[in-house]
Amino acid sequence: MKEYRMNKRTESNPKGNNEVHASDCRHYNQLTDYVPLGYHSSCFSAVRKAKSLGYPNADGCKVCSPACHTE
Ligand SMILES: [Zn+2]
């Protein structure tokens, strides 16, 4: 299980997606404006959780969650 956070800021993402990061990602501790998603066994459920919270453009970070990165 890893803890996940979703970046609320989208200006650094070319597609305007909300990137979802795992706690072992180098970006994780750099997020200043984020939604905590709790612990998940995979990025898939973390992204699903983010979408359920009202962020349909949530997408896995290509660094830490490439399996969930769609763009
Ligand atoms: Zn990441």
N, CA, C, O and the ligand as a Tripos MOL2 file, in Angstrom:
@<TRIPOS>MOLECULE
protein
  285   283    72     0     0
PROTEIN
NO_CHARGES

@<TRIPOS>ATOM
      1 N           0.8480   -1.2010    0.0000 N.3       1 MET1
      2 CA          0.0000    0.0000    0.0000 C.3       1 MET1
      3 C           0.8830    1.2510    0.0000 C.2       1 MET1
      4 O           1.8780    1.3390    0.7200 O.2       1 MET1
      5 N           0.4950    2.1760   -0.8040 N.am      2 LYS2
      6 CA          1.1900    3.4590   -0.8280 C.3       2 LYS2
      7 C           0.1580    4.5680   -0.6580 C.2       2 LYS2
      8 O          -1.0070    4.4290   -1.0290 O.2       2 LYS2
      9 N           0.6260    5.6630   -0.0870 N.am      3 GLU3
     10 CA         -0.2660    6.7990    0.0710 C.3       3 GLU3
     11 C          -0.1890    7.6560   -1.2030 C.2       3 GLU3
     12 O           0.8710    7.8150   -1.8090 O.2       3 GLU3
     13 N          -1.3260    8.1870   -1.5730 N.am      4 TYR4
     14 CA         -1.3860    8.9630   -2.8180 C.3       4 TYR4
     15 C          -1.9370   10.3640   -2.5690 C.2       4 TYR4
     16 O          -2.7270   10.6000   -1.6550 O.2       4 TYR4
     17 N          -1.4900   11.2750   -3.4140 N.am      5 ARG5
     18 CA         -1.9970   12.6440   -3.4060 C.3       5 ARG5
     19 C          -2.2780   13.0590   -4.8390 C.2       5 ARG5
     20 O          -1.5920   12.6320   -5.7690 O.2       5 ARG5
     21 N          -3.2950   13.8970   -5.0080 N.am      6 MET6
     22 CA         -3.5800   14.4430   -6.3320 C.3       6 MET6
     23 C          -3.2630   15.9250   -6.3520 C.2       6 MET6
     24 O          -3.6960   16.6820   -5.4830 O.2       6 MET6
     25 N          -2.5170   16.3190   -7.3380 N.am      7 ASN7
     26 CA         -2.1790   17.7410   -7.4930 C.3       7 ASN7
     27 C          -3.4240   18.5190   -7.9210 C.2       7 ASN7
     28 O          -4.0270   18.2030   -8.9460 O.2       7 ASN7
     29 N          -3.8050   19.5180   -7.1560 N.am      8 LYS8
     30 CA         -4.9550   20.3330   -7.5430 C.3       8 LYS8
     31 C          -4.5900   21.3220   -8.6390 C.2       8 LYS8
     32 O          -5.4610   21.8240   -9.3500 O.2       8 LYS8
     33 N          -3.3200   21.5950   -8.7700 N.am      9 ARG9
     34 CA         -2.8600   22.5490   -9.7820 C.3       9 ARG9
     35 C          -2.6250   21.8150  -11.0990 C.2       9 ARG9
     36 O          -2.0640   20.7190  -11.1170 O.2       9 ARG9
     37 N          -3.0450   22.4110  -12.1700 N.am     10 THR10
     38 CA         -2.9370   21.7440  -13.4610 C.3      10 THR10
     39 C          -2.1290   22.5360  -14.4820 C.2      10 THR10
     40 O          -1.9400   22.0780  -15.6090 O.2      10 THR10
     41 N          -1.6480   23.7230  -14.1000 N.am     11 GLU11
     42 CA         -0.9970   24.5670  -15.1120 C.3      11 GLU11
     43 C           0.3130   23.9830  -15.6310 C.2      11 GLU11
     44 O           0.7540   24.3410  -16.7220 O.2      11 GLU11
     45 N           0.9510   23.0760  -14.8570 N.am     12 SER12
     46 CA          2.2020   22.5000  -15.3400 C.3      12 SER12
     47 C           1.9540   21.2780  -16.2240 C.2      12 SER12
     48 O           2.8920   20.7210  -16.7950 O.2      12 SER12
     49 N           0.6990   20.8650  -16.3360 N.am     13 ASN13
     50 CA          0.3840   19.6890  -17.1520 C.3      13 ASN13
     51 C          -0.1300   20.1300  -18.5120 C.2      13 ASN13
     52 O          -1.0820   20.9070  -18.5920 O.2      13 ASN13
     53 N           0.4960   19.6370  -19.5930 N.am     14 PRO14
     54 CA          0.1030   20.1020  -20.9350 C.3      14 PRO14
     55 C          -1.3490   19.8220  -21.2840 C.2      14 PRO14
     56 O          -1.9510   20.5420  -22.0800 O.2      14 PRO14
     57 N          -1.9160   18.7690  -20.6840 N.am     15 LYS15
     58 CA         -3.3090   18.4200  -20.9810 C.3      15 LYS15
     59 C          -4.2750   18.9700  -19.9370 C.2      15 LYS15
     60 O          -5.4850   18.7700  -20.0440 O.2      15 LYS15
     61 N          -3.7540   19.6530  -18.9430 N.am     16 GLY16
     62 CA         -4.6330   20.1610  -17.8940 C.3      16 GLY16
     63 C          -5.1560   19.0850  -16.9700 C.2      16 GLY16
     64 O          -6.2030   19.2470  -16.3430 O.2      16 GLY16
     65 N          -4.4210   17.9770  -16.8850 N.am     17 ASN17
     66 CA         -4.8430   16.8960  -16.0000 C.3      17 ASN17
     67 C          -4.3750   17.1420  -14.5730 C.2      17 ASN17
     68 O          -3.3930   17.8430  -14.3300 O.2      17 ASN17
     69 N          -5.1090   16.5430  -13.6350 N.am     18 ASN18
     70 CA         -4.6920   16.5230  -12.2410 C.3      18 ASN18
     71 C          -3.8470   15.2640  -12.0280 C.2      18 ASN18
     72 O          -4.3720   14.1500  -12.0450 O.2      18 ASN18
     73 N          -2.5510   15.4440  -11.8310 N.am     19 GLU19
     74 CA         -1.6650   14.2990  -11.6980 C.3      19 GLU19
     75 C          -1.7620   13.6820  -10.3110 C.2      19 GLU19
     76 O          -1.7880   14.3810   -9.2970 O.2      19 GLU19
     77 N          -1.8150   12.3550  -10.2940 N.am     20 VAL20
     78 CA         -1.8690   11.5990   -9.0400 C.3      20 VAL20
     79 C          -0.4770   11.0170   -8.7760 C.2      20 VAL20
     80 O           0.1140   10.3560   -9.6300 O.2      20 VAL20
     81 N           0.0310   11.2870   -7.5550 N.am     21 HIS21
     82 CA          1.3910   10.8500   -7.1920 C.3      21 HIS21
     83 C           1.3760    9.9200   -5.9960 C.2      21 HIS21
     84 O           0.5620   10.0690   -5.0850 O.2      21 HIS21
     85 N           2.3000    8.9460   -6.0110 N.am     22 ALA22
     86 CA          2.4860    8.0470   -4.8720 C.3      22 ALA22
     87 C           3.5280    8.6410   -3.9250 C.2      22 ALA22
     88 O           4.3030    9.5220   -4.2990 O.2      22 ALA22
     89 N           3.5260    8.1390   -2.6950 N.am     23 SER23
     90 CA          4.3830    8.7350   -1.6700 C.3      23 SER23
     91 C           5.8730    8.5490   -1.9410 C.2      23 SER23
     92 O           6.6940    9.2440   -1.3420 O.2      23 SER23
     93 N           6.2380    7.6280   -2.8280 N.am     24 ASP24
     94 CA          7.6580    7.4680   -3.1370 C.3      24 ASP24
     95 C           8.0740    8.2530   -4.3840 C.2      24 ASP24
     96 O           9.1820    8.0800   -4.8930 O.2      24 ASP24
     97 N           7.1850    9.1100   -4.8670 N.am     25 CYS25
     98 CA          7.4970    9.9260   -6.0500 C.3      25 CYS25
     99 C           8.2510   11.1830   -5.6270 C.2      25 CYS25
    100 O           7.9800   11.7680   -4.5790 O.2      25 CYS25
    101 N           9.1940   11.5810   -6.4610 N.am     26 ARG26
    102 CA          9.9590   12.7830   -6.1130 C.3      26 ARG26
    103 C           9.0860   14.0280   -6.1290 C.2      26 ARG26
    104 O           9.4570   15.0470   -5.5470 O.2      26 ARG26
    105 N           7.9410   13.9640   -6.7800 N.am     27 HIS27
    106 CA          7.0520   15.1210   -6.8230 C.3      27 HIS27
    107 C           6.1340   15.2050   -5.6060 C.2      27 HIS27
    108 O           5.5830   16.2610   -5.2970 O.2      27 HIS27
    109 N           5.9830   14.0670   -4.9230 N.am     28 TYR28
    110 CA          4.9750   13.9570   -3.8580 C.3      28 TYR28
    111 C           5.1070   15.0570   -2.8010 C.2      28 TYR28
    112 O           4.1300   15.7220   -2.4560 O.2      28 TYR28
    113 N           6.3300   15.2350   -2.2940 N.am     29 ASN29
    114 CA          6.5270   16.2120   -1.2220 C.3      29 ASN29
    115 C           6.6620   17.6360   -1.7310 C.2      29 ASN29
    116 O           6.8050   18.5710   -0.9420 O.2      29 ASN29
    117 N           6.6160   17.8040   -3.0480 N.am     30 GLN30
    118 CA          6.7050   19.1460   -3.6140 C.3      30 GLN30
    119 C           5.3330   19.7410   -3.8880 C.2      30 GLN30
    120 O           5.2160   20.9120   -4.2500 O.2      30 GLN30
    121 N           4.2900   18.9270   -3.7150 N.am     31 LEU31
    122 CA          2.9450   19.4300   -3.9800 C.3      31 LEU31
    123 C           2.5560   20.4200   -2.8930 C.2      31 LEU31
    124 O           2.6540   20.1170   -1.7040 O.2      31 LEU31
    125 N           2.1150   21.5990   -3.3030 N.am     32 THR32
    126 CA          1.7260   22.6080   -2.3150 C.3      32 THR32
    127 C           0.2120   22.7350   -2.2250 C.2      32 THR32
    128 O          -0.3140   23.2580   -1.2420 O.2      32 THR32
    129 N          -0.4820   22.2600   -3.2420 N.am     33 ASP33
    130 CA         -1.9350   22.3880   -3.2800 C.3      33 ASP33
    131 C          -2.4650   21.0560   -3.8050 C.2      33 ASP33
    132 O          -2.5020   20.8160   -5.0120 O.2      33 ASP33
    133 N          -2.8760   20.1960   -2.8690 N.am     34 TYR34
    134 CA         -3.2010   18.8290   -3.2680 C.3      34 TYR34
    135 C          -4.3910   18.2900   -2.4820 C.2      34 TYR34
    136 O          -4.8000   18.8500   -1.4650 O.2      34 TYR34
    137 N          -4.9360   17.1740   -2.9950 N.am     35 VAL35
    138 CA         -6.0020   16.4500   -2.3100 C.3      35 VAL35
    139 C          -5.4250   15.1220   -1.8280 C.2      35 VAL35
    140 O          -4.9510   14.3390   -2.6510 O.2      35 VAL35
    141 N          -5.4460   14.8360   -0.5210 N.am     36 PRO36
    142 CA         -4.9820   13.5300   -0.0480 C.3      36 PRO36
    143 C          -5.9670   12.4390   -0.4580 C.2      36 PRO36
    144 O          -7.1740   12.5710   -0.2550 O.2      36 PRO36
    145 N          -5.4440   11.3690   -1.0330 N.am     37 LEU37
    146 CA         -6.3050   10.2900   -1.5290 C.3      37 LEU37
    147 C          -6.2570    9.0580   -0.6320 C.2      37 LEU37
    148 O          -6.9990    8.1030   -0.8630 O.2      37 LEU37
    149 N          -5.4000    9.0600    0.3850 N.am     38 GLY38
    150 CA         -5.3010    7.9280    1.2900 C.3      38 GLY38
    151 C          -4.4260    6.8240    0.7200 C.2      38 GLY38
    152 O          -3.7040    7.0230   -0.2570 O.2      38 GLY38
    153 N          -4.5040    5.6500    1.3510 N.am     39 TYR39
    154 CA         -3.6650    4.5230    0.9640 C.3      39 TYR39
    155 C          -4.3680    3.6570   -0.0740 C.2      39 TYR39
    156 O          -5.5520    3.3430    0.0470 O.2      39 TYR39
    157 N          -3.6070    3.2830   -1.0940 N.am     40 HIS40
    158 CA         -4.1540    2.4320   -2.1470 C.3      40 HIS40
    159 C          -3.1290    1.3720   -2.5290 C.2      40 HIS40
    160 O          -1.9210    1.5900   -2.4480 O.2      40 HIS40
    161 N          -3.6470    0.2100   -2.9500 N.am     41 SER41
    162 CA         -2.7620   -0.8690   -3.3700 C.3      41 SER41
    163 C          -2.2600   -0.6680   -4.7840 C.2      41 SER41
    164 O          -1.2840   -1.2960   -5.1950 O.2      41 SER41
    165 N          -2.9230    0.2080   -5.5350 N.am     42 SER42
    166 CA         -2.4440    0.4950   -6.8840 C.3      42 SER42
    167 C          -2.8780    1.8990   -7.2770 C.2      42 SER42
    168 O          -3.7650    2.4950   -6.6670 O.2      42 SER42
    169 N          -2.2180    2.4090   -8.3240 N.am     43 CYS43
    170 CA         -2.5740    3.7450   -8.7940 C.3      43 CYS43
    171 C          -3.9800    3.7640   -9.3730 C.2      43 CYS43
    172 O          -4.6220    4.8130   -9.4120 O.2      43 CYS43
    173 N          -4.4650    2.6000   -9.8280 N.am     44 PHE44
    174 CA         -5.7900    2.5770  -10.4480 C.3      44 PHE44
    175 C          -6.8750    3.0120   -9.4680 C.2      44 PHE44
    176 O          -7.7260    3.8370   -9.8010 O.2      44 PHE44
    177 N          -6.8390    2.4540   -8.2570 N.am     45 SER45
    178 CA         -7.8680    2.8340   -7.2920 C.3      45 SER45
    179 C          -7.6410    4.2530   -6.8010 C.2      45 SER45
    180 O          -8.5980    4.9370   -6.4390 O.2      45 SER45
    181 N          -6.3890    4.7110   -6.7790 N.am     46 ALA46
    182 CA         -6.1160    6.0920   -6.3670 C.3      46 ALA46
    183 C          -6.7140    7.0750   -7.3790 C.2      46 ALA46
    184 O          -7.3240    8.0720   -6.9950 O.2      46 ALA46
    185 N          -6.5370    6.7890   -8.6640 N.am     47 VAL47
    186 CA         -7.1050    7.6630   -9.6980 C.3      47 VAL47
    187 C          -8.6360    7.6070   -9.6640 C.2      47 VAL47
    188 O          -9.3120    8.6200   -9.8400 O.2      47 VAL47
    189 N          -9.1660    6.3990   -9.4340 N.am     48 ARG48
    190 CA        -10.6240    6.2620   -9.3440 C.3      48 ARG48
    191 C         -11.1700    7.0940   -8.1800 C.2      48 ARG48
    192 O         -12.2170    7.7290   -8.2990 O.2      48 ARG48
    193 N         -10.4550    7.0820   -7.0650 N.am     49 LYS49
    194 CA        -10.8600    7.8700   -5.8970 C.3      49 LYS49
    195 C         -10.8590    9.3700   -6.2410 C.2      49 LYS49
    196 O         -11.7920   10.0950   -5.8970 O.2      49 LYS49
    197 N          -9.8020    9.8180   -6.9220 N.am     50 ALA50
    198 CA         -9.7180   11.2280   -7.2980 C.3      50 ALA50
    199 C         -10.8930   11.6180   -8.1870 C.2      50 ALA50
    200 O         -11.4800   12.6860   -8.0160 O.2      50 ALA50
    201 N         -11.2320   10.7520   -9.1320 N.am     51 LYS51
    202 CA        -12.3570   11.0400  -10.0240 C.3      51 LYS51
    203 C         -13.6680   11.0970   -9.2440 C.2      51 LYS51
    204 O         -14.5450   11.9080   -9.5380 O.2      51 LYS51
    205 N         -13.7880   10.2150   -8.2370 N.am     52 SER52
    206 CA        -15.0180   10.1880   -7.4410 C.3      52 SER52
    207 C         -15.1560   11.4420   -6.5930 C.2      52 SER52
    208 O         -16.2550   11.7830   -6.1580 O.2      52 SER52
    209 N         -14.0400   12.1320   -6.3560 N.am     53 LEU53
    210 CA        -14.0670   13.3560   -5.5670 C.3      53 LEU53
    211 C         -14.3610   14.5860   -6.4240 C.2      53 LEU53
    212 O         -14.3720   15.7130   -5.9280 O.2      53 LEU53
    213 N         -14.5980   14.3570   -7.7170 N.am     54 GLY54
    214 CA        -14.9800   15.4630   -8.5790 C.3      54 GLY54
    215 C         -13.8810   15.9870   -9.4840 C.2      54 GLY54
    216 O         -13.9300   17.1250   -9.9510 O.2      54 GLY54
    217 N         -12.8730   15.1290   -9.7270 N.am     55 TYR55
    218 CA        -11.7800   15.5300  -10.6200 C.3      55 TYR55
    219 C         -11.7060   14.5470  -11.7890 C.2      55 TYR55
    220 O         -10.8610   13.6520  -11.7910 O.2      55 TYR55
    221 N         -12.5840   14.7060  -12.7820 N.am     56 PRO56
    222 CA        -12.6340   13.7460  -13.8930 C.3      56 PRO56
    223 C         -11.3530   13.6980  -14.7110 C.2      56 PRO56
    224 O         -11.1290   12.7350  -15.4450 O.2      56 PRO56
    225 N         -10.5060   14.7200  -14.6000 N.am     57 ASN57
    226 CA         -9.2610   14.7310  -15.3650 C.3      57 ASN57
    227 C          -8.0820   14.1840  -14.5740 C.2      57 ASN57
    228 O          -6.9310   14.3830  -14.9650 O.2      57 ASN57
    229 N          -8.3480   13.5010  -13.4710 N.am     58 ALA58
    230 CA         -7.2630   12.8800  -12.7110 C.3      58 ALA58
    231 C          -6.5620   11.8360  -13.5700 C.2      58 ALA58
    232 O          -7.2010   11.0810  -14.3030 O.2      58 ALA58
    233 N          -5.2210   11.8080  -13.4650 N.am     59 ASP59
    234 CA         -4.4240   10.9090  -14.3020 C.3      59 ASP59
    235 C          -3.1460   10.5490  -13.5390 C.2      59 ASP59
    236 O          -2.5990   11.3800  -12.8150 O.2      59 ASP59
    237 N          -2.6800    9.3320  -13.6990 N.am     60 GLY60
    238 CA         -1.4650    8.9100  -13.0110 C.3      60 GLY60
    239 C          -0.2390    9.6580  -13.5080 C.2      60 GLY60
    240 O          -0.1020    9.9440  -14.6970 O.2      60 GLY60
    241 N           0.6480    9.9660  -12.5720 N.am     61 CYS61
    242 CA          1.9270   10.6000  -12.9150 C.3      61 CYS61
    243 C           2.7450    9.6370  -13.7400 C.2      61 CYS61
    244 O           2.7820    8.4450  -13.4340 O.2      61 CYS61
    245 N           3.4070   10.1220  -14.7870 N.am     62 LYS62
    246 CA          4.1660    9.2090  -15.6460 C.3      62 LYS62
    247 C           5.4350    8.7130  -14.9730 C.2      62 LYS62
    248 O           6.0030    7.7060  -15.3950 O.2      62 LYS62
    249 N           5.8930    9.4100  -13.9250 N.am     63 VAL63
    250 CA          7.1020    8.9870  -13.2180 C.3      63 VAL63
    251 C           6.7970    7.8680  -12.2400 C.2      63 VAL63
    252 O           7.4570    6.8290  -12.2630 O.2      63 VAL63
    253 N           5.8040    8.0630  -11.3780 N.am     64 CYS64
    254 CA          5.5550    7.0900  -10.3120 C.3      64 CYS64
    255 C           4.4000    6.1420  -10.6250 C.2      64 CYS64
    256 O           4.3090    5.0710  -10.0240 O.2      64 CYS64
    257 N           3.5220    6.5100  -11.5460 N.am     65 SER65
    258 CA          2.3510    5.6890  -11.8290 C.3      65 SER65
    259 C           2.1490    5.5330  -13.3370 C.2      65 SER65
    260 O           1.0810    5.8490  -13.8610 O.2      65 SER65
    261 N           3.1890    5.0400  -14.0380 N.am     66 PRO66
    262 CA          3.0940    4.9770  -15.5080 C.3      66 PRO66
    263 C           1.9340    4.1060  -15.9940 C.2      66 PRO66
    264 O           1.3940    4.3440  -17.0740 O.2      66 PRO66
    265 N           1.5440    3.0890  -15.1980 N.am     67 ALA67
    266 CA          0.4420    2.2200  -15.6270 C.3      67 ALA67
    267 C          -0.8640    2.9740  -15.6900 C.2      67 ALA67
    268 O          -1.7890    2.5760  -16.3970 O.2      67 ALA67
    269 N          -0.9390    4.0840  -14.9350 N.am     68 CYS68
    270 CA         -2.1720    4.8840  -14.8880 C.3      68 CYS68
    271 C          -2.0420    6.1820  -15.6590 C.2      68 CYS68
    272 O          -2.9400    7.0240  -15.6380 O.2      68 CYS68
    273 N          -0.9200    6.3360  -16.3370 N.am     69 HIS69
    274 CA         -0.6850    7.5640  -17.0930 C.3      69 HIS69
    275 C          -1.2450    7.3750  -18.4960 C.2      69 HIS69
    276 O          -0.7890    6.5100  -19.2440 O.2      69 HIS69
    277 N          -2.2320    8.1830  -18.8460 N.am     70 THR70
    278 CA         -2.9050    7.9590  -20.1220 C.3      70 THR70
    279 C          -2.5340    8.9660  -21.1990 C.2      70 THR70
    280 O          -2.8660    8.7630  -22.3670 O.2      70 THR70
    281 N          -1.8520   10.0480  -20.8330 N.am     71 GLU71
    282 CA         -1.5580   11.0560  -21.8530 C.3      71 GLU71
    283 C          -0.1100   10.9570  -22.3030 C.2      71 GLU71
    284 O           0.3240   11.7270  -23.1600 O.2      71 GLU71
    285 ZN          4.5400   11.0970   -9.4100 Zn       72 ZN72
@<TRIPOS>BOND
     1     1     2 1
     2     2     3 1
     3     3     4 2
     4     3     5 am
     5     5     6 1
     6     6     7 1
     7     7     8 2
     8     7     9 am
     9     9    10 1
    10    10    11 1
    11    11    12 2
    12    11    13 am
    13    13    14 1
    14    14    15 1
    15    15    16 2
    16    15    17 am
    17    17    18 1
    18    18    19 1
    19    19    20 2
    20    19    21 am
    21    21    22 1
    22    22    23 1
    23    23    24 2
    24    23    25 am
    25    25    26 1
    26    26    27 1
    27    27    28 2
    28    27    29 am
    29    29    30 1
    30    30    31 1
    31    31    32 2
    32    31    33 am
    33    33    34 1
    34    34    35 1
    35    35    36 2
    36    35    37 am
    37    37    38 1
    38    38    39 1
    39    39    40 2
    40    39    41 am
    41    41    42 1
    42    42    43 1
    43    43    44 2
    44    43    45 am
    45    45    46 1
    46    46    47 1
    47    47    48 2
    48    47    49 am
    49    49    50 1
    50    50    51 1
    51    51    52 2
    52    51    53 am
    53    53    54 1
    54    54    55 1
    55    55    56 2
    56    55    57 am
    57    57    58 1
    58    58    59 1
    59    59    60 2
    60    59    61 am
    61    61    62 1
    62    62    63 1
    63    63    64 2
    64    63    65 am
    65    65    66 1
    66    66    67 1
    67    67    68 2
    68    67    69 am
    69    69    70 1
    70    70    71 1
    71    71    72 2
    72    71    73 am
    73    73    74 1
    74    74    75 1
    75    75    76 2
    76    75    77 am
    77    77    78 1
    78    78    79 1
    79    79    80 2
    80    79    81 am
    81    81    82 1
    82    82    83 1
    83    83    84 2
    84    83    85 am
    85    85    86 1
    86    86    87 1
    87    87    88 2
    88    87    89 am
    89    89    90 1
    90    90    91 1
    91    91    92 2
    92    91    93 am
    93    93    94 1
    94    94    95 1
    95    95    96 2
    96    95    97 am
    97    97    98 1
    98    98    99 1
    99    99   100 2
   100    99   101 am
   101   101   102 1
   102   102   103 1
   103   103   104 2
   104   103   105 am
   105   105   106 1
   106   106   107 1
   107   107   108 2
   108   107   109 am
   109   109   110 1
   110   110   111 1
   111   111   112 2
   112   111   113 am
   113   113   114 1
   114   114   115 1
   115   115   116 2
   116   115   117 am
   117   117   118 1
   118   118   119 1
   119   119   120 2
   120   119   121 am
   121   121   122 1
   122   122   123 1
   123   123   124 2
   124   123   125 am
   125   125   126 1
   126   126   127 1
   127   127   128 2
   128   127   129 am
   129   129   130 1
   130   130   131 1
   131   131   132 2
   132   131   133 am
   133   133   134 1
   134   134   135 1
   135   135   136 2
   136   135   137 am
   137   137   138 1
   138   138   139 1
   139   139   140 2
   140   139   141 am
   141   141   142 1
   142   142   143 1
   143   143   144 2
   144   143   145 am
   145   145   146 1
   146   146   147 1
   147   147   148 2
   148   147   149 am
   149   149   150 1
   150   150   151 1
   151   151   152 2
   152   151   153 am
   153   153   154 1
   154   154   155 1
   155   155   156 2
   156   155   157 am
   157   157   158 1
   158   158   159 1
   159   159   160 2
   160   159   161 am
   161   161   162 1
   162   162   163 1
   163   163   164 2
   164   163   165 am
   165   165   166 1
   166   166   167 1
   167   167   168 2
   168   167   169 am
   169   169   170 1
   170   170   171 1
   171   171   172 2
   172   171   173 am
   173   173   174 1
   174   174   175 1
   175   175   176 2
   176   175   177 am
   177   177   178 1
   178   178   179 1
   179   179   180 2
   180   179   181 am
   181   181   182 1
   182   182   183 1
   183   183   184 2
   184   183   185 am
   185   185   186 1
   186   186   187 1
   187   187   188 2
   188   187   189 am
   189   189   190 1
   190   190   191 1
   191   191   192 2
   192   191   193 am
   193   193   194 1
   194   194   195 1
   195   195   196 2
   196   195   197 am
   197   197   198 1
   198   198   199 1
   199   199   200 2
   200   199   201 am
   201   201   202 1
   202   202   203 1
   203   203   204 2
   204   203   205 am
   205   205   206 1
   206   206   207 1
   207   207   208 2
   208   207   209 am
   209   209   210 1
   210   210   211 1
   211   211   212 2
   212   211   213 am
   213   213   214 1
   214   214   215 1
   215   215   216 2
   216   215   217 am
   217   217   218 1
   218   218   219 1
   219   219   220 2
   220   219   221 am
   221   221   222 1
   222   222   223 1
   223   223   224 2
   224   223   225 am
   225   225   226 1
   226   226   227 1
   227   227   228 2
   228   227   229 am
   229   229   230 1
   230   230   231 1
   231   231   232 2
   232   231   233 am
   233   233   234 1
   234   234   235 1
   235   235   236 2
   236   235   237 am
   237   237   238 1
   238   238   239 1
   239   239   240 2
   240   239   241 am
   241   241   242 1
   242   242   243 1
   243   243   244 2
   244   243   245 am
   245   245   246 1
   246   246   247 1
   247   247   248 2
   248   247   249 am
   249   249   250 1
   250   250   251 1
   251   251   252 2
   252   251   253 am
   253   253   254 1
   254   254   255 1
   255   255   256 2
   256   255   257 am
   257   257   258 1
   258   258   259 1
   259   259   260 2
   260   259   261 am
   261   261   262 1
   262   262   263 1
   263   263   264 2
   264   263   265 am
   265   265   266 1
   266   266   267 1
   267   267   268 2
   268   267   269 am
   269   269   270 1
   270   270   271 1
   271   271   272 2
   272   271   273 am
   273   273   274 1
   274   274   275 1
   275   275   276 2
   276   275   277 am
   277   277   278 1
   278   278   279 1
   279   279   280 2
   280   279   281 am
   281   281   282 1
   282   282   283 1
   283   283   284 2
@<TRIPOS>SUBSTRUCTURE
     1 MET1         2 RESIDUE 1 A MET
     2 LYS2         6 RESIDUE 1 A LYS
     3 GLU3        10 RESIDUE 1 A GLU
     4 TYR4        14 RESIDUE 1 A TYR
     5 ARG5        18 RESIDUE 1 A ARG
     6 MET6        22 RESIDUE 1 A MET
     7 ASN7        26 RESIDUE 1 A ASN
     8 LYS8        30 RESIDUE 1 A LYS
     9 ARG9        34 RESIDUE 1 A ARG
    10 THR10       38 RESIDUE 1 A THR
    11 GLU11       42 RESIDUE 1 A GLU
    12 SER12       46 RESIDUE 1 A SER
    13 ASN13       50 RESIDUE 1 A ASN
    14 PRO14       54 RESIDUE 1 A PRO
    15 LYS15       58 RESIDUE 1 A LYS
    16 GLY16       62 RESIDUE 1 A GLY
    17 ASN17       66 RESIDUE 1 A ASN
    18 ASN18       70 RESIDUE 1 A ASN
    19 GLU19       74 RESIDUE 1 A GLU
    20 VAL20       78 RESIDUE 1 A VAL
    21 HIS21       82 RESIDUE 1 A HIS
    22 ALA22       86 RESIDUE 1 A ALA
    23 SER23       90 RESIDUE 1 A SER
    24 ASP24       94 RESIDUE 1 A ASP
    25 CYS25       98 RESIDUE 1 A CYS
    26 ARG26      102 RESIDUE 1 A ARG
    27 HIS27      106 RESIDUE 1 A HIS
    28 TYR28      110 RESIDUE 1 A TYR
    29 ASN29      114 RESIDUE 1 A ASN
    30 GLN30      118 RESIDUE 1 A GLN
    31 LEU31      122 RESIDUE 1 A LEU
    32 THR32      126 RESIDUE 1 A THR
    33 ASP33      130 RESIDUE 1 A ASP
    34 TYR34      134 RESIDUE 1 A TYR
    35 VAL35      138 RESIDUE 1 A VAL
    36 PRO36      142 RESIDUE 1 A PRO
    37 LEU37      146 RESIDUE 1 A LEU
    38 GLY38      150 RESIDUE 1 A GLY
    39 TYR39      154 RESIDUE 1 A TYR
    40 HIS40      158 RESIDUE 1 A HIS
    41 SER41      162 RESIDUE 1 A SER
    42 SER42      166 RESIDUE 1 A SER
    43 CYS43      170 RESIDUE 1 A CYS
    44 PHE44      174 RESIDUE 1 A PHE
    45 SER45      178 RESIDUE 1 A SER
    46 ALA46      182 RESIDUE 1 A ALA
    47 VAL47      186 RESIDUE 1 A VAL
    48 ARG48      190 RESIDUE 1 A ARG
    49 LYS49      194 RESIDUE 1 A LYS
    50 ALA50      198 RESIDUE 1 A ALA
    51 LYS51      202 RESIDUE 1 A LYS
    52 SER52      206 RESIDUE 1 A SER
    53 LEU53      210 RESIDUE 1 A LEU
    54 GLY54      214 RESIDUE 1 A GLY
    55 TYR55      218 RESIDUE 1 A TYR
    56 PRO56      222 RESIDUE 1 A PRO
    57 ASN57      226 RESIDUE 1 A ASN
    58 ALA58      230 RESIDUE 1 A ALA
    59 ASP59      234 RESIDUE 1 A ASP
    60 GLY60      238 RESIDUE 1 A GLY
    61 CYS61      242 RESIDUE 1 A CYS
    62 LYS62      246 RESIDUE 1 A LYS
    63 VAL63      250 RESIDUE 1 A VAL
    64 CYS64      254 RESIDUE 1 A CYS
    65 SER65      258 RESIDUE 1 A SER
    66 PRO66      262 RESIDUE 1 A PRO
    67 ALA67      266 RESIDUE 1 A ALA
    68 CYS68      270 RESIDUE 1 A CYS
    69 HIS69      274 RESIDUE 1 A HIS
    70 THR70      278 RESIDUE 1 A THR
    71 GLU71      282 RESIDUE 1 A GLU
    72 ZN72       285 GROUP 0 **** ****
